[in-house]
Amino acid sequence: MSTFAQYNFPDFLNQALTAIHFTTPTDAQEALLPPILAGKDVVGQAETGSGKTHAFLLPILAGIQTAEHTVQAVITAPSRELAEQLKDAAEQLVSRQEPQTRILLAVGGTDKERLVEKIEHRQPQLVIGTPGRLADLVTSHVLQVQTTRYFVVDEADMSLDMGFLTDVDHIASAMPTKLQMLVFSATIPEKLQPFLRKYMHSPEMVRVALKSVISPTIKNILLATKGRDHNRIINTLLHIGQPFLALVFANTKERVDELYDYLQKQGLKVAKIHGDIPPRERRRTMKKVRDLQYQYVVATDLAARGIDVPGVSLVINDDFPKDPEFFIHRVGRTGRNGLAGTAISLYDPEQEQQVAQIEGLGISFVPEELKDGELVAANDRNRRRDRQGVAQAIDPSIKGMVAKEKKKRMPGYKNKIRKAIKVDARRKRKIARREQRRK
């Protein structure tokens, strides 16, 4: 069994790891640490909660020269909450260092003048921030990034989705060509490729094989609403088993506000987090959530990767996220560090396609329903489909013919259906061969 001792980190890092009870590297850390320590550019694709944060923070903090009063490492994160988490993790790791690495948090919604004053007094050695604020500081020549040795783009796919990649591009263009660049992402979308080609030098692609798309300690429930009111269902679920900390995810700010108001009227002490809440108030709320002053939190996907609080025992999806990948990030807030967790997704009959998309990611559900205020096992929604046999092989383009023939109930209609399937299969094979010749 491997341990962190094999990487020969400085004593202050080993002491910090011992203090937080980190002795054995995760699969992601075992895969990422060797190429990063070797000085290679790395594109890391790993699941949420895999431990990738320490996989890049440890080598960077080991390499920063505290005697040099220059910017040596820059890390971007797509949200204030994620940036604050990274800063907290970095400060935890340098707590035994003397003198300590100077770490600066640069995020939007904070006092810019005070931040500029702090940087002009003395350049930080490690800067962690959101792309917009960092790009602003680089453009105004306040932050001197031309001495940077490490540049990390964390949650790159999220930065792309939120339109921050232009700012990240601007930051990277002000840095020296000889630097180690590390990009981490849950997915590697095609639109990210031009950015990677532009700045990275023969990067090593590290894909950490998923043992399970979501933690095996999570019970992932699909709950049929049967047309009942979502507000009432969620209120009932929050009262079952008294969760230690419950997160309820909704797709829009308006829906978060609606749920928040309803649950408050039911007497629950609930917090809400979404993009329209002023940054200072959001930070205050997040601190109270971390201090366990709230038992219930209603949030948009902004918080799906931003809330990393130990003890989340229940996640409820009021609706499925528009991007199926976000389902993993939502559910991944529970069942961490080997602890048991429950995720419940409310399901309406017309959402069959969305459920199928999520199942296509390798996620399986446990079907349950609410009965007399309790969760009980329900029939698998696929049971009818599984009995349909050959009909499942029929392409959607000929389903009309199938329906028509069945309706007619004329002799030999089954043969006609089989013949149509064969014709359709031949047509597809021809198209595939033609495309192959063109390639």
DRENRO-144820 format. One record per residue (C-alpha): residue number from 0; residue in three letters; x, y, z. Coordinates in steps of 0.2 Angstrom, whole numbers, plus 5000, padded with zeros to 4 digits. Layout:
% DRENRO-144820
seke,zadren,x,y,z
NUM,ALA,X,Y,Z;
...
//
This chain:
% DRENRO-144820
seke,zadren,x,y,z
0,MET,5000,5000,5000;
1,SER,5007,5017,4995;
2,THR,5008,5032,5007;
3,PHE,5012,5050,5005;
4,ALA,5029,5047,5013;
5,GLN,5035,5040,4996;
6,TYR,5034,5057,4988;
7,ASN,5048,5065,4999;
8,PHE,5038,5081,5003;
9,PRO,5045,5093,5014;
10,ASP,5043,5090,5033;
11,PHE,5030,5104,5035;
12,LEU,5018,5096,5022;
13,ASN,5020,5079,5030;
14,GLN,5016,5086,5047;
15,ALA,5001,5095,5039;
16,LEU,4995,5078,5031;
17,THR,4997,5069,5047;
18,ALA,4986,5082,5056;
19,ILE,4972,5080,5044;
20,HIS,4974,5061,5044;
21,PHE,4979,5059,5026;
22,THR,4991,5044,5025;
23,THR,4986,5035,5010;
24,PRO,4984,5044,4993;
25,THR,4968,5042,4983;
26,ASP,4968,5034,4966;
27,ALA,4968,5051,4958;
28,GLN,4983,5057,4968;
29,GLU,4992,5041,4964;
30,ALA,4989,5044,4946;
31,LEU,4992,5063,4946;
32,LEU,5007,5066,4958;
33,PRO,5021,5057,4948;
34,PRO,5019,5067,4932;
35,ILE,5016,5083,4941;
36,LEU,5031,5081,4952;
37,ALA,5041,5077,4936;
38,GLY,5037,5094,4930;
39,LYS,5026,5089,4916;
40,ASP,5010,5098,4909;
41,VAL,4995,5088,4915;
42,VAL,4977,5087,4909;
43,GLY,4968,5078,4924;
44,GLN,4951,5071,4922;
45,ALA,4945,5064,4938;
46,GLU,4928,5062,4947;
47,THR,4922,5075,4960;
48,GLY,4928,5072,4977;
49,SER,4943,5061,4971;
50,GLY,4956,5071,4980;
51,LYS,4963,5080,4965;
52,THR,4965,5097,4975;
53,HIS,4979,5090,4985;
54,ALA,4987,5081,4970;
55,PHE,4991,5099,4963;
56,LEU,4993,5109,4980;
57,LEU,5006,5097,4987;
58,PRO,5019,5098,4973;
59,ILE,5016,5117,4971;
60,LEU,5018,5121,4989;
61,ALA,5033,5110,4990;
62,GLY,5041,5120,4975;
63,ILE,5037,5137,4980;
64,GLN,5053,5147,4986;
65,THR,5047,5157,5001;
66,ALA,5063,5168,5000;
67,GLU,5058,5174,4983;
68,HIS,5045,5188,4985;
69,THR,5037,5185,4968;
70,VAL,5021,5177,4961;
71,GLN,5026,5159,4958;
72,ALA,5009,5150,4957;
73,VAL,4992,5155,4951;
74,ILE,4976,5144,4953;
75,THR,4959,5149,4945;
76,ALA,4942,5142,4950;
77,PRO,4926,5146,4942;
78,SER,4917,5152,4958;
79,ARG,4920,5161,4974;
80,GLU,4916,5146,4984;
81,LEU,4928,5135,4975;
82,ALA,4942,5148,4976;
83,GLU,4939,5150,4995;
84,GLN,4939,5131,4997;
85,LEU,4956,5130,4988;
86,LYS,4963,5144,4999;
87,ASP,4957,5135,5015;
88,ALA,4965,5119,5009;
89,ALA,4982,5128,5005;
90,GLU,4982,5137,5021;
91,GLN,4979,5120,5030;
92,LEU,4994,5113,5021;
93,VAL,5006,5128,5025;
94,SER,5001,5129,5044;
95,ARG,5017,5120,5049;
96,GLN,5028,5130,5037;
97,GLU,5041,5143,5043;
98,PRO,5041,5156,5035;
99,GLN,5024,5153,5027;
100,THR,5020,5154,5009;
101,ARG,5010,5170,5006;
102,ILE,4993,5166,4999;
103,LEU,4981,5178,4992;
104,LEU,4963,5176,4988;
105,ALA,4957,5186,4973;
106,VAL,4938,5185,4970;
107,GLY,4924,5196,4964;
108,GLY,4913,5204,4976;
109,THR,4927,5209,4988;
110,ASP,4935,5227,4991;
111,LYS,4946,5229,4976;
112,GLU,4955,5244,4982;
113,ARG,4960,5235,4998;
114,LEU,4966,5220,4987;
115,VAL,4976,5231,4976;
116,GLU,4984,5239,4991;
117,LYS,4989,5222,4998;
118,ILE,4997,5216,4982;
119,GLU,5006,5233,4979;
120,HIS,5014,5232,4997;
121,ARG,5021,5214,4993;
122,GLN,5017,5202,4979;
123,PRO,5009,5186,4985;
124,GLN,5018,5169,4981;
125,LEU,5002,5159,4978;
126,VAL,4987,5167,4971;
127,ILE,4970,5159,4971;
128,GLY,4955,5167,4963;
129,THR,4941,5168,4950;
130,PRO,4945,5172,4932;
131,GLY,4937,5189,4931;
132,ARG,4945,5196,4946;
133,LEU,4962,5189,4941;
134,ALA,4961,5195,4923;
135,ASP,4957,5212,4930;
136,LEU,4972,5213,4941;
137,VAL,4983,5206,4927;
138,THR,4977,5219,4915;
139,SER,4980,5233,4927;
140,HIS,4998,5227,4930;
141,VAL,4994,5226,4948;
142,LEU,4997,5207,4949;
143,GLN,5015,5203,4942;
144,VAL,5012,5186,4934;
145,GLN,5027,5186,4923;
146,THR,5037,5176,4936;
147,THR,5024,5162,4937;
148,ARG,5031,5144,4938;
149,TYR,5014,5135,4940;
150,PHE,4997,5139,4933;
151,VAL,4982,5128,4937;
152,VAL,4965,5129,4929;
153,ASP,4953,5120,4941;
154,GLU,4936,5114,4935;
155,ALA,4940,5119,4917;
156,ASP,4923,5113,4910;
157,MET,4914,5123,4923;
158,SER,4924,5139,4918;
159,LEU,4920,5135,4900;
160,ASP,4901,5133,4903;
161,MET,4901,5149,4913;
162,GLY,4910,5159,4899;
163,PHE,4926,5162,4909;
164,LEU,4938,5154,4897;
165,THR,4942,5171,4889;
166,ASP,4948,5178,4905;
167,VAL,4958,5162,4909;
168,ASP,4966,5164,4891;
169,HIS,4970,5182,4895;
170,ILE,4979,5177,4912;
171,ALA,4989,5163,4903;
172,SER,4994,5175,4889;
173,ALA,5003,5186,4902;
174,MET,5013,5172,4909;
175,PRO,5030,5165,4904;
176,THR,5030,5152,4890;
177,LYS,5041,5141,4901;
178,LEU,5029,5136,4916;
179,GLN,5020,5120,4922;
180,MET,5002,5121,4917;
181,LEU,4989,5109,4925;
182,VAL,4971,5108,4919;
183,PHE,4958,5099,4929;
184,SER,4941,5095,4923;
185,ALA,4927,5082,4927;
186,THR,4925,5081,4908;
187,ILE,4935,5087,4893;
188,PRO,4923,5095,4881;
189,GLU,4928,5098,4863;
190,LYS,4927,5117,4865;
191,LEU,4941,5116,4878;
192,GLN,4953,5108,4866;
193,PRO,4959,5124,4857;
194,PHE,4964,5132,4874;
195,LEU,4974,5116,4879;
196,ARG,4983,5116,4862;
197,LYS,4987,5134,4863;
198,TYR,4996,5134,4880;
199,MET,5001,5116,4885;
200,HIS,5017,5108,4879;
201,SER,5015,5089,4876;
202,PRO,5003,5087,4891;
203,GLU,5001,5070,4899;
204,MET,4983,5065,4899;
205,VAL,4978,5057,4916;
206,ARG,4961,5049,4916;
207,VAL,4957,5042,4933;
208,ALA,4946,5026,4930;
209,LEU,4930,5028,4939;
210,LYS,4927,5013,4951;
211,SER,4909,5020,4952;
212,VAL,4902,5036,4944;
213,ILE,4895,5040,4961;
214,SER,4902,5034,4978;
215,PRO,4896,5016,4982;
216,THR,4891,5023,4999;
217,ILE,4877,5033,4992;
218,LYS,4859,5026,4990;
219,ASN,4853,5034,4974;
220,ILE,4834,5035,4974;
221,LEU,4822,5039,4960;
222,LEU,4806,5045,4967;
223,ALA,4790,5045,4957;
224,THR,4780,5060,4961;
225,LYS,4764,5054,4953;
226,GLY,4759,5072,4950;
227,ARG,4759,5077,4968;
228,ASP,4766,5094,4973;
229,HIS,4785,5095,4974;
230,ASN,4785,5107,4989;
231,ARG,4775,5095,5000;
232,ILE,4785,5080,4994;
233,ILE,4802,5089,4998;
234,ASN,4795,5095,5015;
235,THR,4790,5077,5019;
236,LEU,4807,5070,5014;
237,LEU,4817,5083,5025;
238,HIS,4807,5076,5040;
239,ILE,4811,5058,5037;
240,GLY,4826,5052,5047;
241,GLN,4831,5069,5053;
242,PRO,4846,5072,5041;
243,PHE,4862,5079,5048;
244,LEU,4863,5092,5034;
245,ALA,4852,5091,5018;
246,LEU,4855,5100,5002;
247,VAL,4840,5103,4990;
248,PHE,4845,5107,4972;
249,ALA,4834,5117,4960;
250,ASN,4837,5123,4942;
251,THR,4833,5141,4943;
252,LYS,4835,5155,4956;
253,GLU,4816,5158,4956;
254,ARG,4813,5140,4960;
255,VAL,4826,5141,4975;
256,ASP,4817,5157,4981;
257,GLU,4800,5148,4980;
258,LEU,4806,5132,4989;
259,TYR,4815,5143,5002;
260,ASP,4799,5153,5006;
261,TYR,4789,5137,5007;
262,LEU,4801,5128,5019;
263,GLN,4803,5143,5030;
264,LYS,4784,5144,5032;
265,GLN,4784,5125,5037;
266,GLY,4795,5130,5052;
267,LEU,4812,5124,5045;
268,LYS,4828,5134,5048;
269,VAL,4834,5134,5030;
270,ALA,4847,5144,5020;
271,LYS,4847,5148,5001;
272,ILE,4862,5150,4989;
273,HIS,4861,5156,4971;
274,GLY,4869,5169,4959;
275,ASP,4858,5184,4963;
276,ILE,4862,5184,4981;
277,PRO,4876,5197,4985;
278,PRO,4893,5190,4986;
279,ARG,4896,5196,5004;
280,GLU,4879,5188,5010;
281,ARG,4883,5172,5001;
282,ARG,4900,5171,5010;
283,ARG,4891,5174,5026;
284,THR,4878,5160,5022;
285,MET,4892,5148,5017;
286,LYS,4901,5151,5033;
287,LYS,4885,5148,5043;
288,VAL,4882,5132,5033;
289,ARG,4900,5126,5037;
290,ASP,4898,5130,5055;
291,LEU,4882,5119,5055;
292,GLN,4870,5133,5059;
293,TYR,4858,5127,5046;
294,GLN,4852,5109,5044;
295,TYR,4844,5113,5027;
296,VAL,4851,5122,5011;
297,VAL,4842,5126,4995;
298,ALA,4854,5130,4981;
299,THR,4856,5131,4962;
300,ASP,4870,5122,4953;
301,LEU,4882,5136,4957;
302,ALA,4884,5128,4974;
303,ALA,4885,5110,4967;
304,ARG,4904,5111,4966;
305,GLY,4905,5125,4979;
306,ILE,4898,5116,4994;
307,ASP,4911,5104,5002;
308,VAL,4904,5102,5020;
309,PRO,4908,5086,5030;
310,GLY,4892,5078,5035;
311,VAL,4880,5081,5021;
312,SER,4869,5066,5023;
313,LEU,4855,5070,5011;
314,VAL,4854,5077,4994;
315,ILE,4837,5081,4985;
316,ASN,4835,5085,4967;
317,ASP,4819,5095,4964;
318,ASP,4822,5093,4946;
319,PHE,4836,5085,4935;
320,PRO,4849,5097,4930;
321,LYS,4850,5103,4911;
322,ASP,4867,5096,4910;
323,PRO,4867,5077,4915;
324,GLU,4885,5079,4921;
325,PHE,4879,5091,4935;
326,PHE,4869,5077,4942;
327,ILE,4886,5069,4948;
328,HIS,4892,5085,4956;
329,ARG,4875,5087,4965;
330,VAL,4875,5069,4972;
331,GLY,4893,5070,4975;
332,ARG,4890,5082,4990;
333,THR,4885,5067,5000;
334,GLY,4893,5050,5004;
335,ARG,4910,5057,5006;
336,ASN,4925,5050,5015;
337,GLY,4917,5033,5016;
338,LEU,4901,5040,5025;
339,ALA,4884,5034,5020;
340,GLY,4873,5046,5011;
341,THR,4856,5047,5002;
342,ALA,4852,5056,4986;
343,ILE,4833,5057,4981;
344,SER,4828,5063,4963;
345,LEU,4810,5068,4960;
346,TYR,4804,5061,4944;
347,ASP,4789,5065,4933;
348,PRO,4783,5053,4919;
349,GLU,4788,5065,4905;
350,GLN,4806,5065,4911;
351,GLU,4810,5048,4905;
352,GLN,4823,5054,4893;
353,GLN,4832,5064,4906;
354,VAL,4833,5049,4917;
355,ALA,4840,5038,4903;
356,GLN,4853,5051,4900;
357,ILE,4859,5050,4918;
358,GLU,4859,5031,4917;
359,GLY,4869,5032,4902;
360,LEU,4883,5040,4913;
361,GLY,4884,5023,4922;
362,ILE,4872,5028,4936;
363,SER,4859,5017,4943;
364,PHE,4844,5021,4953;
365,VAL,4834,5013,4967;
366,PRO,4815,5015,4963;
367,GLU,4805,5021,4978;
368,GLU,4789,5030,4982;
369,LEU,4781,5039,4997;
370,LYS,4768,5030,5006;
371,ASP,4760,5037,5022;
372,GLY,4775,5048,5025;
373,GLU,4788,5034,5022;
374,LEU,4799,5029,5008;
375,VAL,4795,5011,5002;
376,ALA,4801,5001,4987;
377,ALA,4793,5004,4971;
378,ASN,4791,4994,4954;
379,ASP,4806,4997,4942;
380,ARG,4799,5009,4929;
381,ASN,4808,4999,4915;
382,ARG,4799,4983,4919;
383,ARG,4787,4985,4904;
384,ARG,4800,4990,4892;
385,ASP,4810,4974,4897;
386,ARG,4796,4963,4892;
387,GLN,4794,4971,4875;
388,GLY,4807,4960,4867;
389,VAL,4811,4963,4848;
390,ALA,4801,4979,4848;
391,GLN,4816,4987,4857;
392,ALA,4827,4984,4842;
393,ILE,4816,4995,4831;
394,ASP,4823,5012,4825;
395,PRO,4812,5027,4829;
396,SER,4811,5031,4811;
397,ILE,4800,5015,4808;
398,LYS,4790,5016,4824;
399,GLY,4776,5023,4814;
400,MET,4775,5008,4803;
401,VAL,4775,4997,4818;
402,ALA,4761,5006,4826;
403,LYS,4751,5007,4810;
404,GLU,4753,4988,4807;
405,LYS,4748,4983,4824;
406,LYS,4733,4994,4823;
407,LYS,4727,4985,4807;
408,ARG,4730,4968,4815;
409,MET,4731,4961,4797;
410,PRO,4738,4944,4794;
411,GLY,4757,4943,4792;
412,TYR,4760,4960,4801;
413,LYS,4774,4953,4812;
414,ASN,4784,4948,4796;
415,LYS,4782,4965,4789;
416,ILE,4789,4972,4805;
417,ARG,4804,4960,4804;
418,LYS,4807,4964,4786;
419,ALA,4806,4983,4790;
420,ILE,4819,4980,4803;
421,LYS,4831,4971,4791;
422,VAL,4829,4984,4778;
423,ASP,4833,4998,4790;
424,ALA,4848,4988,4797;
425,ARG,4855,4986,4779;
426,ARG,4853,5005,4775;
427,LYS,4863,5009,4791;
428,ARG,4877,4997,4786;
429,LYS,4878,5005,4769;
430,ILE,4879,5023,4777;
431,ALA,4892,5017,4789;
432,ARG,4903,5009,4775;
433,ARG,4901,5025,4764;
434,GLU,4907,5036,4779;
435,GLN,4921,5024,4782;
436,ARG,4927,5025,4764;
437,ARG,4926,5044,4765;
438,LYS,4937,5044,4780;
//
